[in-house]
Amino acid sequence: MLSLPLMWQLADIIMACMAITNLTAILLLSPVVHTIASDYLRQRKLGVRPVFDPLRYPDIGRQLSRDAWDDVSRE
């Protein structure tokens, strides 16, 4: 059986690995989030109801599953 201090050290290492993984994902996704958030704010400023249109973002649209955003046609 592991001692309590060893278990805490192991938990600290595992938490650090999870934090590094999450921070990496956040950094990799930040350009996408910035682009979509900017479009959302632009639509709000124009006074229209904000709608996500995957056709405006071909890079993101390719990553969406075919049944996502059914109300928007993808041609």
C-alpha positions as CSV (number, residue, x, y, z in Angstrom):
1,M,0.0,0.0,0.0
2,L,1.2,3.5,-0.8
3,S,2.0,6.0,1.9
4,L,-0.2,9.1,2.2
5,P,2.6,11.6,1.2
6,L,3.4,9.4,-1.9
7,M,-0.2,9.4,-2.8
8,W,-0.4,13.2,-2.6
9,Q,2.8,13.5,-4.7
10,L,1.3,11.2,-7.3
11,A,-2.0,13.2,-7.3
12,D,0.0,16.4,-7.8
13,I,1.8,15.0,-10.8
14,I,-1.4,13.7,-12.4
15,M,-3.1,17.1,-11.8
16,A,-0.1,18.8,-13.4
17,C,-0.4,16.6,-16.4
18,M,-4.1,17.3,-16.8
19,A,-3.5,21.0,-16.4
20,I,-0.8,20.9,-19.2
21,T,-3.2,19.0,-21.4
22,N,-6.0,21.5,-20.9
23,L,-3.8,24.5,-21.3
24,T,-2.4,23.1,-24.6
25,A,-6.0,22.5,-25.9
26,I,-7.0,26.0,-24.9
27,L,-4.0,27.5,-26.7
28,L,-4.7,25.4,-29.8
29,L,-8.4,26.3,-29.9
30,S,-7.9,30.0,-29.1
31,P,-7.7,31.2,-32.8
32,V,-10.9,29.3,-33.6
33,V,-12.7,30.8,-30.5
34,H,-11.5,34.3,-31.4
35,T,-12.7,34.0,-34.9
36,I,-16.2,32.7,-34.0
37,A,-16.5,35.1,-31.0
38,S,-15.6,38.0,-33.3
39,D,-18.3,37.0,-35.8
40,Y,-20.8,36.7,-33.0
41,L,-20.0,40.2,-31.7
42,R,-20.2,41.5,-35.3
43,Q,-23.7,40.1,-35.7
44,R,-24.8,41.5,-32.3
45,K,-23.4,44.9,-33.3
46,L,-25.5,44.8,-36.5
47,G,-28.6,44.1,-34.5
48,V,-29.3,40.7,-36.0
49,R,-29.8,37.4,-34.1
50,P,-26.4,35.8,-34.1
51,V,-26.3,32.6,-36.1
52,F,-23.4,30.2,-36.6
53,D,-22.9,29.5,-40.3
54,P,-20.3,26.8,-41.0
55,L,-20.1,27.9,-44.6
56,R,-18.3,31.1,-43.4
57,Y,-15.6,29.0,-41.9
58,P,-14.4,26.2,-44.3
59,D,-11.7,25.0,-41.9
60,I,-14.2,24.5,-39.1
61,G,-16.9,23.2,-41.3
62,R,-14.8,20.3,-42.4
63,Q,-14.4,19.2,-38.8
64,L,-18.1,19.2,-38.0
65,S,-20.1,16.0,-38.3
66,R,-22.5,15.8,-41.2
67,D,-25.6,15.9,-38.9
68,A,-24.4,19.0,-37.0
69,W,-26.2,22.2,-37.9
70,D,-28.9,20.5,-39.9
71,D,-30.7,23.8,-40.6
72,V,-27.7,25.1,-42.7
73,S,-27.0,23.5,-46.1
74,R,-23.4,22.6,-46.9
75,E,-22.7,22.5,-50.5
